[in-house]
């Protein structure tokens, strides 16, 4: 029993010490790492030839890790690269079919540039822009089935790499970071039936910074 109490005392002291270190001003290093997750309303749009179509976003999800380096005082800037996994869902209505869902999963690597105001020790609103690259890991759904896309054919033309830009805003409060941003693909996802599909939409995320 005494050994159990001693172990619990050591654990409590260790946790208190870690909490003190985490809150200590001496630990205000310029860089942080974090984990993030949230909801995506990213969807396809057609900007070229193809069937008549109407695309609407459905909620997906996003999750990943980030590194952030900050510099400055009241007015400050930060550079924050990320690696995130994103699932986006689109409800497509074609000329001859309706409610064709498409699901696209991508690995995204955005590099964010942020400009913020340190209004207090724990609160900082900011605006951001970023440039990102994406690799399409998987795509599936009735929309792609309706296009009769055969990945095994040598003339299959759908590209998996694309890049784009985002803009948005957010705020840091204590160790949490809440952010909303809108993204646009700059190059097109070409298929045999649609020459100019693009992904775009809103991302809402929350991160915890260490």
ZADOSE-566142 format. One record per residue: residue in one letter; chain; x, y, z of N, C-alpha, C, O, CB in turn. Coordinates in steps of 0.05 Angstrom, whole numbers. Glycine has a CB too. Example, Ala and Ser with C-alpha at 12.3 -4.5 7.8 and 13.67 -1.06 7.14 Angstrom:
REM ZADOSE-566142
res/chain/n_east/n_north/n_up/ca_east/ca_north/ca_up/c_east/c_north/c_up/o_east/o_north/o_up/cb_east/cb_north/cb_up
A/A/264/-114/156/246/-90/156/264/-66/156/285/-66/169/226/-89/181
S/A/257/-45/142/273/-21/143/258/1/157/268/23/161/282/-12/114
END
This chain:
REM ZADOSE-566142
res/chain/n_east/n_north/n_up/ca_east/ca_north/ca_up/c_east/c_north/c_up/o_east/o_north/o_up/cb_east/cb_north/cb_up
X/A/17/-24/0/0/0/0/17/25/0/12/44/-15/-19/0/24
X/A/38/25/17/56/48/18/70/52/-8/75/75/-17/77/44/41
X/A/78/30/-21/91/32/-47/72/44/-68/81/60/-85/100/4/-57
X/A/47/36/-67/27/47/-86/24/78/-82/24/93/-101/-1/34/-82
X/A/23/86/-56/20/115/-50/45/130/-60/43/152/-71/16/120/-20
X/A/68/118/-56/93/131/-64/94/134/-95/102/154/-105/117/114/-55
X/A/85/113/-109/85/114/-139/65/136/-148/71/150/-167/77/87/-150
X/A/42/137/-135/22/158/-143/33/186/-138/29/204/-153/-4/153/-128
X/A/48/189/-115/59/215/-109/80/223/-130/80/246/-138/72/214/-81
X/A/96/204/-138/116/210/-159/103/217/-185/112/235/-199/135/186/-163
X/A/82/203/-192/68/209/-217/55/236/-216/57/251/-236/46/188/-222
X/A/43/243/-194/31/270/-191/52/292/-193/47/312/-206/16/272/-165
X/A/75/288/-180/96/308/-181/107/311/-209/113/333/-218/119/300/-162
X/A/109/289/-224/118/289/-251/99/305/-269/108/322/-285/122/261/-262
X/A/73/300/-266/53/314/-282/53/344/-275/51/361/-293/25/303/-277
X/A/55/351/-250/56/379/-242/81/393/-253/80/416/-262/56/382/-212
X/A/104/379/-253/128/390/-264/125/395/-294/134/415/-304/152/371/-258
X/A/113/375/-308/109/378/-337/91/402/-343/95/417/-362/98/352/-350
X/A/69/404/-327/51/427/-331/65/454/-326/60/473/-341/26/424/-313
X/A/82/455/-306/96/479/-299/115/487/-322/117/510/-330/112/476/-273
X/A/129/466/-333/148/471/-355/132/481/-379/141/499/-393/163/446/-362
X/A/109/469/-384/93/477/-408/83/505/-406/80/518/-427/70/458/-411
X/A/78/515/-382/68/542/-379/89/563/-373/83/587/-372/47/543/-357
X/A/114/554/-369/135/573/-361/142/591/-384/145/582/-406/160/557/-352
X/A/145/618/-379/153/636/-400/180/629/-412/185/636/-435/155/664/-389
X/A/197/616/-397/224/609/-407/221/589/-430/240/585/-445/241/598/-385
X/A/197/576/-432/194/556/-453/180/568/-478/171/553/-495/178/533/-442
X/A/178/594/-480/166/607/-503/185/605/-527/195/626/-536/158/636/-497
X/A/189/582/-537/206/578/-560/191/588/-586/167/589/-586/215/548/-563
X/A/206/595/-607/193/605/-631/179/584/-648/164/592/-666/214/619/-648
X/A/184/559/-643/171/538/-659/153/520/-642/158/516/-618/193/522/-674
X/A/133/509/-656/115/490/-643/108/468/-663/109/472/-687/90/504/-633
X/A/101/445/-653/90/424/-669/61/419/-660/54/426/-638/107/398/-668
X/A/45/407/-677/17/403/-669/4/382/-685/14/372/-706/2/429/-673
X/A/-19/374/-675/-37/355/-690/-63/370/-695/-71/388/-680/-42/329/-673
X/A/-76/364/-718/-100/379/-725/-120/360/-738/-113/339/-748/-93/402/-744
X/A/-145/369/-738/-166/354/-751/-190/372/-755/-192/393/-742/-174/329/-735
X/A/-208/364/-772/-231/381/-777/-249/370/-799/-248/347/-807/-223/408/-783
X/A/-266/388/-809/-286/382/-829/-278/396/-855/-269/419/-855/-315/391/-820
X/A/-282/382/-877/-277/394/-903/-303/394/-920/-318/375/-920/-255/378/-918
X/A/-307/417/-933/-329/419/-953/-316/424/-980/-324/443/-995/-349/442/-945
X/A/-298/407/-987/-283/410/-1013/-298/393/-1034/-307/370/-1028/-254/400/-1010
X/A/-302/404/-1057/-318/390/-1078/-307/395/-1105/-290/412/-1109/-347/399/-1076
X/A/-316/379/-1124/-308/382/-1152/-325/403/-1166/-348/408/-1158/-311/355/-1167
X/A/-313/416/-1185/-327/434/-1204/-316/430/-1232/-293/422/-1235/-324/464/-1195
X/A/-333/434/-1252/-325/430/-1279/-320/457/-1292/-337/474/-1294/-346/414/-1295
X/A/-295/461/-1303/-288/486/-1316/-280/482/-1345/-265/497/-1356/-265/499/-1301
X/A/-291/462/-1357/-285/456/-1385/-307/440/-1398/-330/442/-1390/-258/442/-1387
X/A/-300/425/-1418/-319/409/-1433/-328/385/-1417/-314/377/-1398/-308/401/-1460
X/A/-350/374/-1424/-360/350/-1410/-391/351/-1408/-403/369/-1419/-349/348/-1382
X/A/-402/331/-1395/-431/330/-1392/-441/353/-1376/-426/365/-1360/-439/303/-1379
X/A/-466/360/-1380/-479/379/-1362/-477/368/-1334/-482/344/-1329/-509/385/-1370
X/A/-470/385/-1315/-466/375/-1288/-471/397/-1267/-467/420/-1273/-438/363/-1285
X/A/-478/388/-1243/-481/406/-1220/-468/393/-1197/-475/370/-1190/-511/413/-1215
X/A/-449/406/-1184/-434/394/-1162/-440/409/-1136/-439/433/-1135/-403/395/-1168
X/A/-445/393/-1115/-450/404/-1088/-432/391/-1068/-427/366/-1070/-480/402/-1080
X/A/-421/406/-1049/-403/393/-1029/-419/378/-1007/-441/386/-1000/-386/414/-1015
X/A/-407/357/-998/-417/342/-974/-394/342/-954/-371/343/-961/-426/313/-982
X/A/-401/340/-928/-380/342/-908/-361/318/-909/-370/295/-909/-392/344/-880
X/A/-335/323/-909/-314/303/-907/-298/309/-882/-308/322/-863/-296/302/-932
X/A/-273/300/-881/-257/304/-858/-228/308/-867/-220/301/-889/-259/280/-838
X/A/-212/319/-849/-183/323/-853/-169/320/-827/-179/327/-806/-178/351/-866
X/A/-144/309/-828/-128/304/-804/-99/304/-811/-92/294/-833/-137/278/-789
X/A/-82/314/-793/-53/314/-799/-37/326/-777/-45/329/-754/-48/328/-825
X/A/-12/333/-785/7/345/-766/18/371/-778/16/375/-802/30/325/-760
X/A/28/388/-761/39/414/-771/64/421/-754/68/412/-732/18/436/-769
X/A/80/439/-766/102/452/-753/99/482/-758/95/490/-780/130/441/-765
X/A/102/498/-737/98/526/-739/122/541/-727/129/537/-704/72/535/-726
X/A/133/560/-743/155/577/-733/144/606/-733/135/616/-754/181/575/-751
X/A/145/619/-710/134/647/-708/157/666/-701/177/659/-689/113/647/-686
X/A/153/691/-709/173/712/-705/158/739/-702/139/744/-716/194/713/-728
X/A/167/755/-683/156/782/-680/144/786/-653/144/768/-636/135/787/-701
X/A/133/810/-648/121/817/-623/91/820/-626/76/801/-631/133/843/-613
X/A/81/845/-622/52/850/-625/43/843/-653/23/829/-657/45/879/-619
X/A/57/853/-673/52/845/-701/73/823/-708/97/828/-706/55/869/-721
X/A/64/800/-715/82/778/-719/74/761/-743/51/763/-753/83/760/-694
X/A/92/745/-752/87/727/-775/95/699/-767/110/694/-748/102/736/-801
X/A/84/680/-783/90/652/-778/91/637/-804/76/644/-823/70/639/-758
X/A/108/617/-806/109/598/-828/102/571/-817/114/561/-798/137/598/-843
X/A/82/557/-829/72/532/-818/67/512/-840/45/512/-852/46/538/-802
X/A/86/494/-846/81/472/-864/65/450/-850/67/447/-826/108/461/-875
X/A/50/436/-866/33/414/-855/34/390/-873/42/392/-897/3/424/-853
X/A/27/367/-862/21/343/-878/-6/333/-868/-9/326/-845/43/321/-874
X/A/-26/333/-886/-54/326/-878/-65/306/-897/-59/305/-921/-71/351/-876
X/A/-83/290/-887/-98/270/-903/-127/281/-904/-139/285/-883/-96/241/-891
X/A/-137/284/-928/-164/296/-932/-182/278/-948/-174/266/-968/-161/323/-946
X/A/-206/275/-938/-228/262/-953/-248/283/-961/-259/297/-944/-241/239/-936
X/A/-253/285/-987/-273/304/-997/-295/289/-1011/-290/269/-1025/-260/325/-1015
X/A/-320/298/-1008/-343/285/-1019/-359/305/-1036/-365/327/-1026/-361/272/-997
X/A/-366/297/-1060/-382/314/-1078/-407/299/-1086/-407/275/-1093/-365/322/-1103
X/A/-430/313/-1086/-455/303/-1096/-459/315/-1124/-464/338/-1127/-480/310/-1077
X/A/-457/298/-1145/-458/307/-1172/-484/299/-1185/-494/277/-1183/-435/295/-1189
X/A/-497/319/-1198/-521/314/-1215/-513/317/-1244/-506/339/-1252/-544/334/-1207
X/A/-515/296/-1259/-509/296/-1287/-535/299/-1303/-557/299/-1292/-493/271/-1295
X/A/-532/301/-1329/-556/304/-1346/-575/281/-1344/-599/284/-1345/-547/308/-1375
X/A/-564/257/-1340/-580/233/-1340/-580/218/-1314/-594/198/-1311/-569/214/-1362
X/A/-564/227/-1294/-563/215/-1268/-562/236/-1246/-551/258/-1250/-539/196/-1266
X/A/-574/230/-1223/-573/249/-1201/-562/236/-1176/-562/211/-1174/-602/261/-1195
X/A/-553/252/-1158/-543/242/-1132/-520/222/-1135/-520/200/-1123/-565/230/-1115
X/A/-501/229/-1153/-478/212/-1157/-456/222/-1138/-444/242/-1143/-468/212/-1187
X/A/-451/207/-1117/-430/215/-1098/-403/207/-1108/-399/186/-1120/-436/202/-1070
X/A/-384/225/-1104/-356/218/-1109/-339/224/-1084/-343/245/-1072/-345/235/-1134
X/A/-322/206/-1077/-304/210/-1054/-275/210/-1064/-267/191/-1077/-309/188/-1033
X/A/-260/230/-1057/-232/233/-1064/-216/235/-1038/-222/251/-1021/-227/257/-1083
X/A/-195/219/-1036/-177/220/-1014/-149/229/-1023/-138/218/-1042/-175/193/-999
X/A/-139/250/-1010/-113/262/-1019/-94/265/-995/-103/268/-972/-118/289/-1032
X/A/-69/264/-1001/-48/273/-983/-40/301/-991/-30/305/-1014/-23/254/-983
X/A/-44/321/-974/-38/349/-980/-14/359/-964/-11/352/-940/-63/366/-974
X/A/2/375/-977/25/388/-963/23/418/-967/35/428/-986/52/376/-974
X/A/8/432/-950/6/461/-952/29/474/-936/37/464/-915/-21/471/-942
X/A/38/497/-946/57/514/-931/42/541/-926/37/556/-945/84/518/-948
X/A/36/546/-901/21/570/-893/39/593/-886/59/590/-873/2/563/-870
X/A/30/617/-894/43/642/-886/22/659/-871/2/666/-883/55/657/-911
X/A/28/665/-846/8/677/-828/18/704/-818/42/708/-813/1/659/-805
X/A/0/723/-816/5/749/-805/-15/754/-782/-39/754/-787/3/772/-826
X/A/-5/757/-757/-23/759/-735/-17/782/-716/3/796/-718/-21/734/-719
X/A/-36/786/-697/-34/807/-677/-35/792/-650/-54/779/-643/-56/828/-679
X/A/-14/795/-633/-13/783/-607/-28/801/-588/-16/819/-575/17/779/-597
X/A/-54/797/-585/-71/815/-569/-68/809/-539/-73/827/-522/-100/812/-577
X/A/-60/785/-532/-54/778/-504/-34/755/-503/-26/746/-524/-81/771/-488
X/A/-27/746/-479/-8/725/-478/-18/699/-490/-3/682/-499/-1/720/-449
X/A/-45/695/-490/-56/670/-500/-74/673/-524/-84/652/-534/-71/657/-478
X/A/-78/697/-535/-97/701/-557/-84/716/-580/-73/738/-576/-122/715/-547
X/A/-85/704/-604/-74/717/-627/-91/710/-652/-91/687/-661/-45/707/-632
X/A/-106/730/-663/-119/726/-688/-99/730/-711/-79/744/-708/-143/745/-691
X/A/-105/718/-734/-87/720/-757/-102/716/-783/-123/704/-784/-63/701/-754
X/A/-89/725/-805/-98/718/-832/-76/701/-845/-53/702/-836/-104/744/-849
X/A/-83/687/-865/-64/669/-877/-68/666/-907/-90/670/-917/-65/641/-864
X/A/-47/658/-921/-47/648/-948/-29/623/-949/-11/621/-932/-38/670/-970
X/A/-35/605/-967/-16/583/-970/-16/573/-998/-33/579/-1015/-25/560/-951
X/A/5/557/-1004/7/543/-1029/10/513/-1021/24/507/-1002/31/553/-1046
X/A/-4/496/-1036/-4/468/-1028/-1/450/-1053/-8/457/-1075/-30/461/-1013
X/A/10/426/-1048/10/405/-1068/-6/382/-1057/-6/377/-1033/39/397/-1074
X/A/-19/367/-1076/-36/345/-1068/-30/321/-1085/-24/323/-1109/-66/353/-1070
X/A/-32/297/-1073/-31/272/-1087/-56/257/-1082/-64/252/-1059/-6/255/-1079
X/A/-70/249/-1103/-95/235/-1101/-90/205/-1095/-80/191/-1112/-112/238/-1126
X/A/-96/197/-1070/-90/170/-1062/-112/151/-1073/-105/129/-1083/-90/168/-1031
X/A/-137/159/-1071/-159/142/-1080/-183/158/-1088/-187/180/-1077/-166/122/-1057
X/A/-198/148/-1106/-224/160/-1114/-244/138/-1119/-236/117/-1130/-221/179/-1138
X/A/-269/143/-1112/-289/122/-1115/-316/136/-1114/-319/159/-1107/-287/101/-1093
X/A/-337/121/-1122/-364/131/-1120/-379/129/-1146/-368/122/-1167/-364/160/-1112
X/A/-405/135/-1145/-423/132/-1168/-415/150/-1191/-419/143/-1214/-452/137/-1160
X/A/-404/174/-1184/-397/193/-1205/-375/181/-1223/-377/182/-1247/-387/219/-1193
X/A/-354/170/-1211/-333/158/-1226/-342/132/-1240/-333/126/-1262/-309/152/-1209
X/A/-360/117/-1227/-371/93/-1240/-387/101/-1265/-386/87/-1285/-388/77/-1221
X/A/-402/123/-1263/-418/132/-1286/-401/140/-1310/-410/138/-1333/-436/156/-1278
X/A/-376/149/-1304/-358/156/-1326/-345/132/-1339/-331/134/-1359/-337/175/-1316
X/A/-350/108/-1327/-339/83/-1337/-308/86/-1340/-297/80/-1361/-351/76/-1365
X/A/-295/94/-1318/-266/99/-1319/-252/73/-1312/-256/62/-1290/-259/121/-1299
X/A/-236/63/-1330/-221/38/-1326/-192/45/-1322/-178/52/-1341/-225/19/-1351
X/A/-183/43/-1297/-155/50/-1290/-134/32/-1304/-111/40/-1306/-152/49/-1260
X/A/-142/8/-1312/-123/-10/-1324/-117/-5/-1353/-98/-16/-1364/-134/-38/-1321
X/A/-133/13/-1365/-128/19/-1394/-103/36/-1397/-99/55/-1382/-153/32/-1406
X/A/-87/31/-1418/-63/47/-1422/-68/76/-1429/-51/93/-1425/-46/35/-1444
X/A/-92/82/-1440/-99/110/-1447/-114/124/-1425/-125/146/-1430/-115/110/-1473
X/A/-114/113/-1401/-128/126/-1379/-113/152/-1372/-89/152/-1369/-129/107/-1354
X/A/-128/175/-1371/-115/201/-1370/-117/216/-1344/-107/239/-1343/-126/218/-1392
X/A/-130/206/-1324/-135/222/-1300/-108/226/-1284/-95/207/-1277/-155/208/-1282
X/A/-101/251/-1280/-77/256/-1265/-81/257/-1235/-103/264/-1226/-65/283/-1274
X/A/-61/249/-1220/-64/247/-1191/-50/270/-1176/-55/273/-1152/-54/221/-1182
X/A/-32/284/-1189/-17/306/-1176/-29/333/-1184/-34/338/-1207/13/305/-1183
X/A/-34/350/-1164/-43/377/-1171/-34/396/-1148/-25/387/-1127/-73/378/-1175
X/A/-37/422/-1153/-28/442/-1134/-49/464/-1133/-65/467/-1151/0/453/-1140
X/A/-48/481/-1112/-67/502/-1110/-60/523/-1089/-38/522/-1078/-94/491/-1104
X/A/-79/541/-1084/-75/563/-1066/-98/563/-1046/-121/555/-1053/-73/590/-1081
X/A/-93/573/-1022/-114/576/-1001/-111/604/-988/-89/615/-988/-112/554/-980
X/A/-133/613/-978/-133/637/-961/-153/634/-939/-173/620/-942/-138/663/-978
X/A/-148/647/-917/-167/644/-894/-158/660/-870/-142/679/-872/-169/615/-887
X/A/-169/653/-847/-163/666/-822/-167/647/-799/-178/625/-802/-181/691/-818
X/A/-157/655/-776/-159/637/-753/-150/652/-728/-145/676/-728/-144/612/-756
X/A/-148/637/-706/-137/649/-681/-125/627/-664/-133/604/-665/-160/663/-666
X/A/-104/635/-649/-92/618/-629/-103/627/-602/-104/650/-595/-60/621/-629
X/A/-111/607/-586/-119/612/-559/-107/591/-541/-114/567/-543/-150/613/-556
X/A/-89/599/-524/-72/581/-508/-58/563/-527/-42/572/-543/-89/566/-487
X/A/-62/536/-524/-48/517/-542/-66/507/-565/-58/488/-579/-38/494/-526
X/A/-89/520/-568/-107/511/-589/-106/531/-613/-101/555/-609/-136/509/-579
X/A/-110/521/-636/-110/538/-660/-135/531/-677/-138/508/-686/-84/534/-677
X/A/-153/550/-680/-177/546/-696/-174/561/-722/-166/585/-722/-203/556/-680
X/A/-182/548/-744/-175/560/-770/-196/552/-791/-207/530/-791/-147/551/-780
X/A/-202/572/-808/-219/567/-832/-205/577/-856/-194/599/-856/-246/580/-828
X/A/-205/561/-878/-192/570/-902/-207/559/-927/-219/537/-925/-162/562/-903
X/A/-205/573/-949/-217/565/-974/-195/559/-994/-176/575/-997/-236/586/-985
X/A/-197/536/-1008/-175/528/-1026/-186/525/-1054/-209/518/-1059/-163/502/-1016
X/A/-167/530/-1073/-173/526/-1102/-150/510/-1114/-127/517/-1111/-177/554/-1116
X/A/-157/490/-1129/-137/477/-1146/-131/495/-1170/-149/507/-1182/-147/449/-1157
X/A/-106/498/-1176/-98/514/-1199/-95/498/-1225/-99/509/-1246/-72/528/-1193
X/A/-87/473/-1222/-87/457/-1246/-111/438/-1246/-124/436/-1225/-60/440/-1249
X/A/-117/426/-1268/-142/412/-1272/-139/381/-1270/-118/370/-1277/-154/419/-1299
X/A/-160/368/-1260/-161/339/-1259/-174/330/-1285/-198/332/-1288/-177/329/-1234
X/A/-158/321/-1303/-168/314/-1330/-177/285/-1330/-163/267/-1321/-147/319/-1351
X/A/-200/280/-1342/-210/253/-1347/-219/251/-1376/-218/271/-1391/-234/246/-1328
X/A/-226/227/-1385/-235/224/-1412/-260/239/-1418/-265/247/-1441/-238/194/-1418
X/A/-278/242/-1398/-304/254/-1402/-305/284/-1394/-321/299/-1404/-325/239/-1388
X/A/-288/291/-1374/-287/319/-1365/-258/329/-1368/-240/317/-1356/-297/321/-1335
X/A/-255/350/-1383/-227/359/-1388/-217/377/-1367/-193/381/-1365/-226/373/-1415
X/A/-234/388/-1350/-225/410/-1332/-239/408/-1305/-252/428/-1296/-230/437/-1344
X/A/-238/386/-1291/-248/385/-1264/-228/398/-1245/-204/394/-1248/-253/355/-1256
X/A/-239/412/-1225/-222/424/-1205/-235/418/-1178/-259/416/-1175/-218/454/-1209
X/A/-217/417/-1157/-227/415/-1129/-225/443/-1117/-206/457/-1121/-210/395/-1113
X/A/-245/449/-1100/-245/474/-1085/-264/471/-1062/-280/453/-1061/-253/498/-1103
X/A/-261/489/-1042/-279/488/-1020/-267/497/-994/-244/506/-992/-290/461/-1017
X/A/-283/494/-973/-277/505/-947/-267/483/-928/-276/460/-929/-302/518/-934
X/A/-247/490/-912/-237/472/-891/-239/487/-864/-231/510/-861/-207/464/-897
X/A/-250/473/-844/-252/483/-817/-237/464/-799/-245/440/-797/-282/486/-808
X/A/-216/473/-785/-199/455/-769/-193/467/-741/-196/491/-737/-173/450/-784
X/A/-185/449/-724/-175/456/-697/-150/440/-692/-149/416/-698/-197/451/-675
X/A/-129/454/-682/-104/441/-677/-96/444/-648/-105/464/-635/-82/452/-696
X/A/-80/426/-638/-69/428/-611/-39/430/-615/-26/412/-627/-77/404/-592
X/A/-26/451/-604/2/457/-608/18/449/-583/10/455/-560/6/486/-615
X/A/41/436/-587/58/428/-565/82/446/-564/99/443/-546/67/398/-569
END
